[in-house]
Amino acid sequence: HDCLDPLPIACEIVTALQTYVARQVAVTDPAVLSITKLNAGSAHNVIPSSVEMLGTMRTLSERTREQLRGAFARMVEGIAAAHGAVGEARIEEGYPVTVNDERATALMKACAVGLHGAAGWAVMPPMMGAEDFSYVLQKLPGAMAFIGAAPEGSDPRTNPPLHNTKMTINERVMADGIAMHCAVAERFLENGFD
């Protein structure tokens, strides 16, 4: 009773953040806010003086990202203060949300279908991956697409994605990717987005 234990406070913050995402973020604009690492103390029989919490925030829109930033700071600082502690919220800026230009997407689709028929195009659900190409898309109209390097016979929607230890790749599709890039460039140079 003579010391302030930061671990229960940290646990309360983690629970509050999860509850916030589940109850205050629109299900039509999903988000993930996960605390994935807690660092506290160095001995099993000593109450630590502080806790460091690390995690990740992923959204599909900048609006929801701003909402989470504000909520994160309010909860960390407010819950800590409610227990007589000091909470400091620091968010390192990650990549912005990757948003394809509709005209560039339509151009890519036309080229993919032209090269491979209807099977050459599949619409994927939105993803929360971090991508530096998002900086390009903030300045120029463009689109990011996957070339479908999943092994033959597998469903590209369920095949393990990039950066996954179970990912396997069909290297024969590299030629398809090159053909796709060439078709998009040629068609754009001839007609623009028309």
Secondary structure, DSSP 4 states (H G I P E B T S, - for coil): --S--HHHHHHHHHHHHHHHHHHHS-TTS-EEEEEEEEEE-S-TTS--S-EEEEEEEEESSHHHHHHHHHHHHHHHHHHHHHTT----------PPPP---HHHHHHHHHHHHHHH-GGG--PPPP-----THHHHHHHS---------SPTTS-TTTS--TT-TT----GGGHHHHHHHHHHHHHHHHHHTT-
